[in-house]
Every structure is written in C-alpha cells, then in structure tokens.
Amino acid sequence: MTQATTYTPPLTHPRERDSARSGARHGLRDVLGAEAWNRLPEAVRDRFADTAATATYAGAFEIVRASLLGRMFAWLGRLFGTPVAPRAGLNVEALVRVHPDAQGVAWDREYRWADGARHVVRSTKVVDEHGMLIEKLPARLCMPLDTFEDGGVLHFVSRGYYFDLGFGDLAPRLRLWLPRLLSPGVTHVEHIDLDHGWFRFTMTVTHPLLGEMFFQTGRFCACEELP
C-alpha cells in the first residue's frame, strides 16, 4: 500500500448547518423505530435526524484496503461514476460532505491521496414508500439496507444490489437485480460515535465465496469547509 501524507486533524468546531430544503425524508427514526433510535448516542441522532442538515466532516481513513479482485471491481466502477474508492492506502485524508438533495440525503466521500489525486464517492440515502432505506449509487445502482442499532452503534447491511430501470409511469418499478455471486458481496457499514464530535466510519464488503473485497475505517469530526 502507498503511505499517505501525514494527517492534519480537522477543526473541532462544527460549521453552522442549514436545514434541509427538500421534501424528501431522511427518516432514520422511522426506519429504526423509536426504541432503537433512542438507544443511539445523541450525536448520532443529530447526524441522522429526520430533518437533514448540511455538514462537512474532516478526518482520515487509517486503512483503505481492497483485494485484487476488489480493485478490479473498483476500477470498472469508474465507468459508472466511482461507487467505491479505486485505490488503497494508509492514513488517507478525507472529507465527508452531507447535504439534502431532491431524493434524500447525499453523502459524498472525498479521498485525498498522498500524490495529490482525489476521488469522490457519491451516494444518496433514500427512504422509500415502504420505510426501507435505500442507498442510491451512480448509474442507478441501488442497495437496499437493513438498518439497526446494536450497543449504541448504527449498522447498515446490504440486502443485494439492483439497477433501477424505472422510467416514469411506464415502468416505475423495473429493477435488474445482480446475481449474488456476480455482486461485490455484502456491504456492512458501522457508524460509531467516539464522543467530542468525532465518529468512526467502518465499511466491510465481503463476497460469499471470495471473502473480503473492501475494508475501510476512519475517524471524522465536523469542521469548517476546507479547500
């Protein structure tokens, strides 16, 4: 792996956040249920409140890891809008920008590599009409998520992948599901509160036959927008 530049800690005071302007629901309280929602730390409830807010978090991924096949998936994914970081490294500086859009709440992760290159991975969390949380990735790739709390940690676990081929009123629910063995595997994301404004983001993608495809973990804190 390539050693990244030395990580500079972010500012620890949050920027002023704007209330969501769209009518889309973030809705994690409804997705989780009141009891599970109330077991989450207050800071986590604030980050995933029903009324989405704009915020920027700065920090670093201590580990960005991918298997050889995972890197092949990632580079192929660049043809469809970079659904996963196409490189690996240690102590990779990063920004996470959260903002409402027309569908739900967008989470943009910007990886700042040691050689100056940058990659942005974009996804949008959407609560559908059935109360299911859907992660929408580039190229209309969608990932339904089981969402739950365990020990104060917020978990997101994928339930498969499909391409949304719906077109207006003609075919609003047309979906092309990826076969399980041809997908990258089960994606499991953990959002762990670390107190004092910090949280840990950990993502593991595990193929049912080939094992770990991707692993990332890093610490982030709300900050003023950085260049």
N, C-alpha and C positions, 0 to 999 in steps of 0.2 A: 504493500500500500504506500501511497505517497504521503509524506508527512506534510501537514498543512502549516500555514503560518501560525505564530503564537496568538492565542485567543485573547482579545481585549474585552474585559467584562462590559456589559451594557450599562447604560444609566438605569438606576433602580427606581426612578420616579416615573409613574405612568403618564403618558400624554393624555390630554383631555379627549374623551371619547364621545363620538357622535352617535345619537340614537339611530336605529335603523329607519330608513325611509320607505323601504319596500313593504308590500303586504304579505310577503312570504313568511312562513313560520320557521323559526329555528326549532322550537318546541321540544327540547330535550326533557323538560319537566314532564310533559305528557307522554313522551316515549318511555321514560324510565318508570313513571308512576311516582306519586307523592312520597311514599316511604323511602324508596331508593334515592330519590332526589334529595331529600332532607338529610340523608346519611353522608352525602358528599360534603367536603370542606366548603366553607363559604366562598373562598376564592374560586373554586371550580364552578360553583353555581353561578358566580358572577360572569365567568368567561363563557358559559354556555346558557346564559339567561334566554328566556323566551324572546325578549326584545334584543335583537342582535346589536352589537356596537362595533364601531371601527377601532381597531387597536393594532399596534405593531410590537412584536416581541423580538428581542435580540438575544443571541447566545451562540452556542456551538454544539455540533454533533461530535461527541467524543469518538464515536465509531460510526462509519458508513461502510457497510460490508455487503458484498454480493458474491455469489458463486459465479463460476464461469458461465453457466447457462443463464443465471440471473442477469449478468452483464449483457448477454446476447439479447435477452428479452428487453432490457432497458434501452439498448441502442436501437432495436427495432421499434420500440415505443416512441422514439423521437419522430418517427414518420407520422405519428398520431397526436403529437403535442406534448411529449415528455410526461407520461403518467408516473414515472419513478426516476430518481436521480440516476444518470447513466455512468457514474463513476464511483470510486470507493476512496476512502481516506480516513485520516485520524484528525481530531480537533479541527473540524471544518466549520469555519464561521458561517453563520446563517441568520436570516431574518424570516420571521413568520408574520405575514400580514393577514388580518382577519377583517372582512368587511361584508356588509349585506349586498346582495345583488337581486335581480328580478326573480330568481328561483328560490334562494335560501341564503346561506351564509358561505362565502368563499374563503378558503384557506389557501394562501399562496406561500410556499416554502422556497426561499431563495438561498441556494448553496453558493458560497463564495470560496472557490478553490485556491490553493496556495499559488498557482501560476497565474492568477487573475481571472480565470474563466468563471462564468456564472451560469447556473442553470436554475430555472424556476419551474417548480412542480405545482400545478394548479388543480384544485378540486373544490366542489361545492357540496355542502351538506344540505339535503332537502328532506323534509318530512312529507311523505305522500298522503293521499286522502285516507289511507288505512292506518295512519300513525306509524308507518315503518320509516326508519331513517335510511336514506339512500345517499351514497357517496357518488357524485357525478364527476367523471374524469373527462379528459379531452376525447374527441372523436366519438362522443355519445356513448362511451363505455360507462356502465353503471355497476355499482357494487352495493347490493342490499346488505344492511348491517344488523346483527344482533347487538344491542346496546344495553349494558348492565353495569351496576356498581358492585364492587367486591372489596371490602375492607377500606372503603374511602377512595378507591381507585376507580376511575371511569374507563370502561373497556368497550372497544368496538371490534367485532369479529365478523368477517365477511361470510356471506351465505351464497357465494357464487358470483359470476360476472355475466353481464349480458350487454349487447349493443341495443340501444333504444332506436328502433327504426320507425317509430310512430311518425305519422305525417298528418297533422291537423285532425279533422273529423273523419277522414277516410280510413285511417288505421292508427288510432291514438294509442293502442296498447301492443303494437307489433314489436316483439323482442326476439333477438337472436342470442340464445344462451351459449356460452362457451362450454364445451365438454370439460369435465373436471380435470382430466389428465392433460388437457391442452392449455389449461389456465396456469398462471404463475403459482397458484396454490391459495391456501387460506391466509388472509391478511388479518393480523391481530395488532391493534394499536392500544396502548395504555397511556392515559393522561394522569400523571401522578403529581399531586401538589407537594411542594417542598418548603412551603412557608416563606414569608418575607417577599412575596410577589413572584417567586420562582416556581416553575413546574418542569417536570420531565416528560418528554415525548419519546416513547419507545415503539418501534414498529418491527414486527417479525412477519415474514412471508414464508410459508412452509408448503412445499409441494408434497402431495400424498405419497409419491414414490421416490422423489429425488431429494427430499429433505429441505433444509434451509436454502432459500433463494436470495432473500434480502434480510438484513438486520441493520437497524439504525437506532441510536439512542443519543439524546442530547438534553441540555438544560437551557431554559429560556426565561426571560423576565420582561415585563412591559417596559417600554422605553420611548423616548422621543424618536421620531422618524430619523433614520440615518441615510446618508447619501448612497 
